[in-house]
């Protein structure tokens, strides 16, 4: 019996033990369940009540005594399906609440510095930054190299697709132009690129009031700094490089 799988679909350890015990011994009283499952007598009714609510157990009265029994294992599939439907509904409800939650975050976070690590953290950082940028902003990127690796290229491809859909303009300074990756950006709409020869240890992006300092490799990281003054400083630095780039 794969008890780990039952845990992953939402059953507690206690519920699993009691349910499988009921399957083995059939209709019985709490005393027998406690004895067979080695569950605390103080918790047995709470666990049985949860199983009943999930449709995985039921009871009948005989001479004022409750006899419990397990539902068919097929009911577990129905339970999973009901959870999926419930999650879909909650997902739609959450979408409606997102604007209010985002407003709360914007109201509270005016300046912050966070470090994201790993490929998942890298992805979270750049998409979070994109979500905070409006059409009135122009995204600036410098120190862009063309040898980051396929996994990074896929992430950035998805990122730029979202950026272009939102019609957000972008200027980028590449460190070289000897790749198909560079040529691909030449064809992008809402995008301007130049080249300033030289490999930099990290790329820097400016997105509104946010500055991202990115490192690629086996252990990628993104330092995200939300600070209008720092963003303006990097913007000025970018423009000075843009003027001499080709």
Protein Blocks (a to p, Z undefined) as FASTA:
>chain_A
ZZklmmmnopafklmmmmmmmmmnopadfklmmmmnopafklmmmmmmmmmmnopaccdd
eehiacdddddfklmmmmmmmmmmmmmmmmmmmmmmmmmmmmmmmmmmmbdcdddedjkl
mmmmmmmmmmmpcfkbccddehiafklbjklmmmmmmmmmmmmmnopacddddfbfcbfk
lmmmmmpghiacdddedddfbdcddehjaccdddedjbdcddddddfklmmmmmmmmmmm
mmmmZZ
